[in-house]
């Protein structure tokens, strides 16, 4: 990242900026490399005063001169331009940011960009930095890949395309930061006219990254392409950009259609304060709240570990005093309910982000039980669960509602969703967070490709449902299901490969 900047510093009084200075790791490394001109101006932005004290001390020990600005880069110095920018920006959800309304206004006024409320702050650092890059200037960023494959990233990707500055997207497919669950990417930008192409490269370890460095540092004279190369105009900002750096599993199959043809997918109920709204039997007795104010609910994916969640499973959770009763205040007629609401207000529950946007704050979302759930996070493959108990679920699962015209096909649909081939194709729409952790949003599932159930013959349906019933019986009894699952997988593989 540092070496990428060197050509842009060969100007008179070059300026290098770190918009999120932290402990100044980039500037300290620059000083050690001793490859930049002595007249270079270093500028660092930082808002954390405790960090500022430490970084000033570090720079003093190393005799590094840095113009440290105790201000927020995102709202400061919009008219300045820089020769070089290097950054590891903070990873922070937009709604957790104190000045989000000001940011929305600033980015609209200065860049004409409408920011989604789901935007992560690191994406804003990228946008503003590109805008402030001088002609011939370069920038290096290390960020999570999430924005490349999320809906809020569309505006960011569109601007990267329009600016014609993006040159390399390097996917670091190995742990980079300690305790971080996100997959990281290095983005290299150059504000020049040397090319209209961008290279997507995946590296599996530091040795591969070192080898890649040798090639990248020959830019713009590199004679042969590296990774997957596309013209900027070929990139579609509305799509997940992982299609540009990894093979799509669905490309090997036919007879695929979006899952939205058969189902509607929504997230689970978001309470905004699970500890407050969830009750166990013991807690329910302690507060003496009547049964009519509770809904049976699954708050965690670990409470439903198989593909079938039955009434017996729910009763066992209740018996073990798990918090599987969801407070549903339909009225305030009961004195104990009224007391519990007052208790919540005393604790400030009503002032939390989600609750403060509800009226009244304790009223739950209207999200009826769905016949199928799908896990939000997973490491060992996405998992669908048949909700035979008919209970509600929180955000650990998304709700899959089968459309009315396909309600008779629920078991057929479920039989497909448990197969290896279904999971493999669905992986195309997953969001990767590193170290094997993946996440799926409702739109990801809706847009994912599945077998066209209308193209399955009656004979095939009969055989599939027969095997599915056997699979269910075995799994519920804790017996081995591998051979049955193998047969189901083979049937669907054949359907997906035929002309």
Buried (B, 14 or more C-beta within 10 A) or exposed (E): BBEBBBBBBEBEEBBBBBBBBBBBBBBBEBBEEEEBEEEBBBBBBBBBEEBBEEBBEBBEEEEBEBEBBEEBBBEEBBEEBBBBBBBBBBBEEBEEBEEBEEBBEBBEEEBEBEBBEEBBBBBBBBBBBBBBBBEBBBBBBBBBBBBBBBBBBBBBBBBBBEBBBBBBBBBBBBEBBEEBBBBBBBBBBBBBEEBEBBBBBBBEEEEBBEEBBEBBEEBEEEEEEBBBBBEBEEBBBEBBBBBBBBEBBBEEBEBBBBBBBBBBBBBBBBBBBBEBBBBBBEBBEEEEBEEEBBBBBBBBBEBBEBBBBBEEBBEEBBEEEBBBBBBBBEEEEBEEBEEBBEEBEEEEBBEBEEBEEBEEBBEBEEBEBBBBBBBBBBEEBBBBBBBBBEBBBBEBBBBBBBEEEBEEBBBBBBBBBBBBBBBBBBBBBBBBBBEEBBBBBBEBBBBBBBBBBEEBEEEBBEBBBEBBEBBBEBBBEEEEBEEBBEBBBEBBBEBBEEE
